[in-house]
Amino acid sequence: MRIDCKHVWEHISAYIDGEVDAGLRAQIDRHLETCEICSAILDSTRNVVVLVADGRVFELPAGFSERLHTRLDKELERAGP
Amino acid sequence: MTASNPEFDTDCIRRILAGEKQLFHELIRPCERSIYFLLYSLLRNEAEAEDAAQETAIKVFRNLHMFRGDSQFRTWVLSIARNEGLGRLRKAESRREESLDAITDDQGGDYTPAFLTSWREVPAAALERKELGAILRKAIEALPEIYRNVVLLRDIEEMDVRETAVALGVSEGAVKVRLHRARALLQRDLAPKLKGFAPKRARLFGWGA
């Protein structure tokens, strides 16, 4: 069975995460071989996922950990032995 | 991010409750990032998220005896963080434009992707350029809240579907649907902006924009 573009988009996220079953994966793969648009959408979506996961995009504010543990020390002290 | 180690957690909690309180620093350390980014995704303000993260850590310490071990420690911690964040949002809600339940899962919305064939991949090395990171952060911050949370936990903190569902108090199905929509919205928003960061490539079929 041939699936259309819209069907492919619906499953792109699950496809990227390896969560589509073998039958559907094969159908999507066949579609991607001949559909330049879907294949570009898949690549670009996957690229977005890779880029946002990069540690440089979201960094903790400078000194976050030090301030947190200083505050915790006060709490631990307050709680007594 | 490193997944928490259940045996270490259980042993640590037992010892802290028995009086070795300083061990709490080590127990909470692997959860710090996730706590902060979950709160940041809810509150969208660095200072507020940091304060809420500190409050969360203190609440975790005070309620440690309540941890039952039926979920991972980090998952339990994140549900405390979520409650802390939601509590703050409720207080501030009158000042907010976006209501807490403005967008629901059954809302249709347009998730048609962007058809730019000229952009397929921006190498991660391009993140050396500060503006690329800023563009990505802005796009995530612009997502409706229910999608933003899921992206932060699944794609940025790399938590699995189950852990994300428990931490956010939603079903696993909802996590999958939200993640799919979030990625589609990000792809559409970012496609025109990231094009400029992509290496020049030969145009296929001559129809790349």
Interface residues (C-beta under 8 A of the other chain):
Chain A: W9 E10 I12 S13 A14 I16 E19 E36 I37 A40 I41 D43 S44 T45 N47 V48 V49 V50 L51 V52 A53 D54 R56 V57 F58 L60 P61 F64 S65 R67 L68 H69 R71 L72 E75 L76 A79 P81
Chain B: G19 K21 Q22 F24 H25 I28 R29 E32 R33 Y36 F37 Y40 E46 E50 A53 Q54 A57 I58 F61 R62 Y111 T112 P113 A114 F115 L116 T117 W119 R120 E121 V122 A124 L127 L132 G133 L136 R137 I140 V151 L152 D155 I156 E158 K176 L179 H180 R183 A184 L186 Q187 L190 A191 L194 L204 F205 W207
